């Protein structure tokens, strides 16, 4: 099975360097027309974005550069308009743009927190909102939210980054449900690669393994016609995995034990993961809790 993006239009944010550059080049190599987004001076495309476009065109592909700051909705809408004016459709959005302002939470200012969350979360919201109705009208769309193991599992000194990266998973969860009837698949990527953002955090000898090019195949798969939806794929060093969020089966407690002391006394059973499962949506948790309560009390819910 060969995956092609012929006749597809892809927007890749933060595509001047690192992961974004790798994604943009790979989409173009497989036939996509690509918007290479990267913020340069005074809102213009960065020199690196222009270089990526030149590289795509030199290989016979089609691409345009745009310097939208993803946290600025007006600039994002202009980027989407330029893509629509040129190609008439948008099939793929890879929300890749990001920044770091690492500090321990106690030393971090609220401005530093907001700035990072604005780029990662609101940048993804803005770009997705700008293409959402287009994809609905086409009855086709593929969107990737770039998350991180820092968001999913936590990492010292990255409270702002982690908050933004976990927030896009919540966004993915709901949009994958809302987009289902219009064939819009929304997935998450948790990449591990040596880029400008990870410079100095990993050993030098990891560079040969942790390249952006080992992450990009996961993005291409998540943006293909046969892509899943509501999936968090980890990728790096040629290794690919899926992260899932599970809930334990849980325990119903009688009214006289519905207290912090009752929870403490039953903690081992509550925490037991032998019957844990992945929930399809928030309503499944509500249904499970109500069913357990009714069964324990022998109530007929009709």
N, C-alpha and C positions, 0 to 999 in steps of 0.2 A: 504494500500500500504506500503510495507516494503522496505526500502532503504538498499541495500547491496553493499559492495565493494569487494566481492569475486573475485579473479583473477586480481584485480587492484593493481597497484603499485603507491604509493603516496610519494612525497617528501614534508616534512614540514620543513621550515627553522626556526631557532631560537626556536627549539622544546625541549630544555632542561628544561625549566621552564614555568610557567604561561600559556598563551593562546596556545603557540606551543605544550607544553606537553599535554595539554588537547586534542588538535586536533589529535595529533599522537596516543594517546591511544584510542580515539574514532574510528579513521579509522581502527586501528588494531582489535578492538573489533568487527567491522563489516566485517572483513575478508581481509582487505587490507594488503599488504606487504609494510612496511614503512621505508623510509630513515629518520632517526632522525638527523637533522643537528643542530649543536650548536658549536660555536667556543670556543675551550679551549686554553691551553697554547701551544705556538709554532705551531699553526695550527692543533693540535690534537683535537678529539672530547672532549667536556667537560665531567667532571665526571657526571653531571646531565643527559647529553645525553646518556651516557652509562647506567645510572640507568633506564632511560625510555626504552631503548632496553631490558634490563634485565627484566623489568616488563612485557613488551609485550611477550617476550619469555616464561616467567613463566606462562603466561596465554594461551600458546599454539600457539602464533602468530609468525610471521617472521618480523625481523627488522634488520637494520644495522645502525651504527652511523657514522657520518662524520663531521669533524671539519672545513669544508670550510668557509672561510670568504667570504660572498656573494658579497662583493665589489671587490673580486679578481677573474677574469674570469678563470684563469688557475686552481684555486682550485675548482671552480664551475664545470668546465668541468670534473675534476677528480671525483667529486661526482656523476655526471651523468653517467660517464663511469662505475663506480663501480656498480651502480644500474642496468645498462644495462647488464653488464657482469654477474651479479647474477640472474636477473629476465627477461631480454630480452625485457622489455617495461617500459614505464613511462606514466601513465594515468592522474595523478593528481599532480599539483604543488600548494602549498600554500605558498605564499611569506609573511612570518610572521616576519622575523628577523628585529630588529630595535633597535635604541639607542636614548637617549635623551641628549641634551646639552642645557638645558633651560636657557635663559637670555633675557632680553629686547634687541631689535634689536640694539639700540645704544651702548650697552655694549658688544655685541657679536662680536667675531673676524670672519674674513672671513674663517679662518681654521675651526672654530667651525661650521660655516654654511655649508661648503663643506663636512665635515665629516659626518654630519647627512644626507644631501641630497645624498651623495654617498651610504650610507648603505640602505636608504629607496628606493630611485629611482634607482640608478645604480645596487644595489643588486637585485632588482626586474627585471630590464632589463637583467642582466647577467643570472640569473636563468631561466628566460623565454626564452631567446635566446638559451640557452643550450638545452632546451627540445623541442623547437618549431618544428624543422624539424622531430624529432622523432614522435611527435603528428600528424604532417601532414601526414607522411608515414602510420601511424596507422589509419588515418581518425578518430581520437578520441582524445580528450583532455579536461581537465577541469583545469582552472587556476584561482586562487583567488589572487587579489592584496589587501593587508591590508592597507586601508586608515584610516581616523580618522575624527571625528567631528572637530578637530582642523584644519584640512586641508580644509574641506568642508565649515566650518562656521567661522574659525579663533579662536585664543586663545592667550591671552597676554603672552609674553615671549617665544613663540614657532614659531618664523618666519621661522627658518630652518626646523623644524619638519613639520610645516604646508605646506611649499613649497614642500617638498618631498612627503607628503601625498596627496596633490592635484595633483601633477604631475603624480602619479600612476593612478589617475582617467582618466587623458588624455591618458595615455598609454592603459588603459583598453578600453576606447572608440574606439580607432583605431584598436586595436588587436581583439576586438569582431567582427568588420567588416571584417578584413582580415582573421580571422579564421573560418568564417561562413561556407564556402564551404567545409571545411575539418572537420566539426563537432567539432571544438574547441570552447568551450564556455569560455568567460573571464568575470569575475565579480569582484566587489569590496566589501570589508567588512569594516564596520565602527564600531569597537567594543568598548564597554564600560565594563571594568573589572578591578578589583584590581589586579595588577601585580607588579613586581619590578619597572616597568616604571611609575606606578601611585602611588607608595607608598608615603604617606604623602600629597597627593593632595586631598584626599577625607576623610570624617569622618570615624572614626573607626567603627561605627555601620553600615556602608554601606557594610562591608565585607561579611556579611551573605547574602546579595542580589547580589552583583556584583562579582560573581565568574566566572572564565574562563569557567566552565562547562555550564553556561547559554548562552555563546556565540557560543560554538562549534556546536550546532545543525544547526546554520545558515551556517557554513562552510560546513558541511556534505550535506546540501541541495544544496548549490551552486556548489558542486562537484559531484552531483548525475547525473545519465543519463538523468533525466527529468529537469535538471537545466535550468534556463533562461540564457540569455547572455546580457551583457551590463547593469547589474543591480548593484546598490549600496545598500547593505542591512545593516541596523543598527541593532545591537544586544547587549543585556545586561540585566541582572536582570530578564531574562525570557521574555523580551519584544522585539519584532521584528518589524522593519519598513523599508520602502524604501525611499531613498533620490533621488530626480530627479532634473535635471537642466532644467529650463524653460526659454523661451524667450517671452516677450510681443508681441502682434500682430504688434505693430509699426505703424508709421504714415509716409506717403509720403509727403514731403514738396515741394512746387513749387520752381523753381530755385531762385527766389528773397527772399525766406525764408531759403535757405540752408546755414545757417550761425549760429554762436553760439547764436545770438539774436533770430533767428527763432526757434532754439531748445528750448531755455529758454521760449519763448512764448507758445510753444506747449508741454512743459514738462509734464503737467498733463495727456494729451492724450498718449504721448509716454510711460509714466510710468504705465499707466492703465493695470492691469493684468487680466481683465475680459475675454479676449480672448487669454490668453497665452497658449502655447503648448510646449510639449517636442519635440525636433527635432531629427530625426533619424541619421543625419549626417551633416557635415558642408555644403554640397551642398544644403540642404534644406533651409538654411538661404539665400544663394545666390539666389535660385529660388524664394523664397518669396519676397525678396527685388526687384528683377527685375520685377516680376509679378505686384507688387503694383505700381511700377513706370510706367509700360506700361499701366495698367488699368487707372491710374489717368490721363495719357496723351493721352489715346485712341490710343495707338500704337498697330499695329498688328505685333506680333513677329513671325507669321507664324507657 
